[in-house]
Every structure is written in C-alpha cells, then in structure tokens.
C-alpha cells in the first residue's frame, strides 16, 4: 500500500497573496430557499523563518454558478518545517483540495467524501516523498466548505479552525499532536497531566498529509448550522502560539480582512524568537 512510486513534480498553486482591496465587497450567494452574504479576509507573514511554507486559497469567488451549486471552499495548509519540501507539499494540498471541491458528488455524504479525499491525498504525498516507510514531506490541512447555512470541515495536523460567535472563539477541530495523545492517556488513568504538557515531543504531529498511515482526521459528520453574524477563523500554529485566544477574539470583532491583518501585525510586534510562519484566513456569514 505504501510502496515507493516514481516521483513526479508536484503542481504549483503559486505564491498566495492578500485578497485585493477592491474585492472586499460582500459576496452574495443564492442558495435554494435562501440568500447568504459572505466577506473574506487573509493575511500572512514569514516570521523569522527563511521561507514561507504556509499556503492557502479560496474557491473562485467570481463564479456565480459554482457559488450557487457548491458554495464556498477555504483551505489552509502548513508545510512541515522539519521535513523537506514543506512549501511544495502545502501548495499541492491547497491545489488538490480546491480541485476536489469542484468535483464533489451530490449523491454521497460530504463527510465521507472529505475523509476519503484526505486519505488518498496523504497516500499520494507519501508515495511521492516517503522513503523506507518514513515520511519525507508533510503538511497540515484545514479544509472548510460552506453551503447554505451549513459548515463542513476536514482537518489533519495542528492548524486550527475556530468559530467566532457572541464575542468568543470556539475551537472546532482537534490538534493532532503527541500532547493530545498523552492527555487522552491521562484521562484514561494512564500517565500524568504534567507529562502531557511538558513532554519534549508534545508538539510532534501524529497525523498530517504525507504521514505513513493517516489514523486521525477530524471530519464534521453533519453540517454545522451557522447563525447570522458568525465568523470562521483558520490559522496556522505560528499565529496561535504567538497570540492568546482572547487576543484573537478581540481582533475578530473587525471585518475579516482587517481582523486577519491586525492579528498578524499583533503577532509580529511581539518579536518572539524563532517565530514560525503565520497565516490567518477569515469568513463572515450573514
């Protein structure tokens, strides 16, 4: 299943950039029986790293037919700095997710399609870069689909998806890292809480795109019902390691583009040593 295959050059999505200011007008979408209005934002910074390994993208916001038929897709991927080709794999992850979004079936549950897609993409990346049963490259995944008033997601790794509602942030997905695995053991009466939060490998990922065997994916089983005024926030770990959830929530009171821009500025202003790449994406729903 995980045998080596001839390596192929990964497709490029190109360097991601902020949504142009002239595109900040709300996007109105007609769904069956309702109309929704969305606004979008994104911002990115390289931190103190030598290259930007985060990639992100939105589905085509100018295609009225696609918007009405499929809704909206937003995807974020953080290339793993400890492995080679992090940027290349994060770009490939974004590109493949946007392609998958356009070709999804209307006859199968969204959650099943997303889980199968993530698993196949993981195998593809492992086949391209893996060696001797070990991962050679990897990236996180946060894929969000919004259709009507329903939110669907699929995540792998430690990039995060938040819901901003009523002035508070709620993390919607689980971090796939060794700390959470140790916390699970602690809850079952094995090990200690101190070991989980202080283990030297606590930040090591247990699931990501490109791992030898993807045992964990966080997939919404049903569409989560959005309420008027909700906002969705997607961030890489460079953001939430630099800012508290209270600090991020404070910025989310702004329009999506301003929220993302100020969030990244706040993180940069802290001048933290070894600051990781940072990317923030936001979508408001009305």
N, C-alpha and C positions, 0 to 999 in steps of 0.2 A: 504493500500500500504506500510505503514511504520510500520506495526505491528512487535512486537518482535518475534524473532525466537530463537530456541535453539542455544546457542553459540557453535561454532566449533573452534578448534585450527587452527590458520592461518598457511599456508605453509611458509616455511623459504627459503629465497634465499641465506642465508649465508652472512658473512661479505664481503663487496666489497673491492677489492684491486686494486692497480695500474696495468695497463697492463704491463707485463714483458718487460724488455728492448729488449729481443730478438724478441719480437712481434712488434717492432716499424717499421719494413719494410713496405712499402706501400702495400695495399691490392688492387689488380686489379680485376675488375669485368666486365665480358662481358654481356652487355645488348643487346637486339635486335637492330642492326644497330649502335652500339657504344660500346666503352670500357671506363670505368672510373677508376680512381685511387684515393684511399682514404687513409688518415692517421688519426690516432686516439690518443687521449690523455685524461687523467683524473688524478685528484689529490683530496685529501680530508684531512680535519683536524677537530678535535673535538672542537677546540676553547677552551673556559673556561667552557663548559658545562660538566656535569657528565657522559653523554653518547652520543654516535654518533647516531643521529636519521635520518640522510640522508642516502638514498640508491640509487644505480644507477646500470645500466647494459647495455651491448650491445648484440645484437643478435650474433649468432655464426659466427665469422669471418673466421673460418676454413672450413665451409661447402660451397663448391663451388656451389652446386646445389641450396641451399637456397639463396645464394647471387645473383645468376643469375635470379632466379624465383621471389624472393621477394625484393631483395635489402638489405638495412641496417636499423636496428632499434636501436635507442639510447633512453634511458628513465631515467628520474631523478625524485626523489620523496623526499620531506622533511617532515618528521613526525612532527606533531604539538606538540611543547613542552608544551603548555598549557593544553593539553589533555593527557589521559593515553594511553599507548601502542603505542606511536608515531613511535618507531622503527619498531614494528611489522607490523603496517599498511603500512609504507613506503616500507618495504620488500615485503609485499603482493602486493602492487601496481606495483612494478617493475616486480615481477614474473608473475602476470596476464597479464601485457602489453606484455611481451615477448612471452607468450603463445598465446595471441590474434594475434600478428604479424604473427606467423607461420600458423595460420588457417584462415586468411582473405580470403574473396571471391574475385575472379577476375571479377565477374559479377555485383558488386554493387559499387557505388562511394565510394572512400576512406573516404571522409569527413563524409558521413552518417554512415559508419561502426564505425569510431572513436568516433563519438558523442554518438551512441547507446552503445558502449563498456564502455565509461566513465560513462554514466548514470547508467548502470547496475552495474558496479563496485562500484559506490557511494552507491547504494541501498544495495549491499552486505555488505559493511563495516558498514553502518548504522544499518542494521539488526543484525550484529554481536556484535556491541558495543554500539548502541544507547539505550537511556532509557528515558521513559516518553516524547517522542517527541523531545528529545535533543541529540545532537551528543555526543558520548562518546569517540571517537577517530577520527583522521583525518590525511590527508597528502596531499601535493600538487602533481601535476602531470605535467611533461613536456615529452610528447612522440613525437619523431621525426622519420619519415620514409623517406628514400631516395631511389628512384627507377629511374634509368637512370639519367637524369638531373633535376628531379622533387623532390621538398621538400614538405612534408606534415607534419602537426603538430596538436596536440591536447593538450591543457593546461587547468589546473584549479588551482587556488591559486595564489601565488605571486612568485613562482620560474620563472626564465626568460629564454627566448630563444632570442639569438642575431644572426644577420648576420654580419660577418666582410667582408667588400668589399671596395677596394680602400683606405685602411688605416683607415676606420671609422667603428664604431659599430652602428648597427641599431636594436632597439628592435622590435621583430616580433610579440610578444604577448602582451596582456593587463594584468596588475596586477588586480586580483580580490580582492580588498580591499575596506574598507569604504571610504578611501580618494578619490579614483576614483569615487565612487558613489556620494560623495559630490561635486566633481569637475563637474560631469555631471549636477547636480542641478544648480551649479553656471553658467554653460554655458547656461542653460535654463532660467536664470534670477532669480533663487531662491538661497538665501543664499549668502555668500561671499567667495572670494578666501582664505582669511585669516583663516576662519573657517575650510575650507577643509584641509589646510596644517598644522593646529595646533590642530585639534580636538584630544582629548586624546585617542579616539578609531580609529584613522585614519589607523592604521596598522592591524586592525581586518579583517580577511578574510571573504568575502561574498560568496565564492564558493570554495569548495575543495572536495576531495574524502572522503566521510563519513558524509557530511552535511545532514540535514534532507530532503532538497529538492534542487537539483542542478539546479539553474536557469541560471547559466552562465558557458559556456565552450567556449574557444577560439579555433575554428577549422578552418583550411585553407579550403576554399571552392574548390579551384583548386590547382594543383601542382604549387608551386612557382619555376620558372625556375632559376637554378643555373648557374653561369658563371665560367669559368676557373679561379682558384685561390681563389674562395670563401671559407670561413671557417664558421662553425657553432659553436656557444658557448652556453652552457647551464650551468646555475649557480643557486644555492640557495641564499636566501636573505642574508645569512651570508657573502657572497662574495661581492655583490653589495652595501651592507650597509657599508662595510669597504673600498671599492675602488671606485673611480670615473670611469665613462665610459672611460675617456681619459687614465687613468692608465691601465684599462683592455685592451683597444685597443692597447696600447703600447706593451703589452705582446703578443697579438695575432699576431704580426709580426713574432714570433718564430714558429717553428714546434709545432703541437698540444700538444704533451706531455710536452715539455719544457714550452710552454705557460701556461698550467694548473699548472705545478709545481711552476713556478715563481709567478703566480697570488696568489696562496695560501700562499707562503712564504711572499709576499708583505703584505698580509692581517694580517698574524700572527705577522710580525715585527712591526705593528702599536700598538700592546699591548692595544687594545681597551677594556674598562671594559665591562663585560658581553658579550664577543664575542661569537656569535652563531656558531653552526656547519657550516662548509664550504665545498662545493663540486663544482668542475668545471669539465666539460666534453667538448671536442672539436673534431671536424671532419673537415678535409680539403678535398676539392673536386678539381680534375683536370681531 
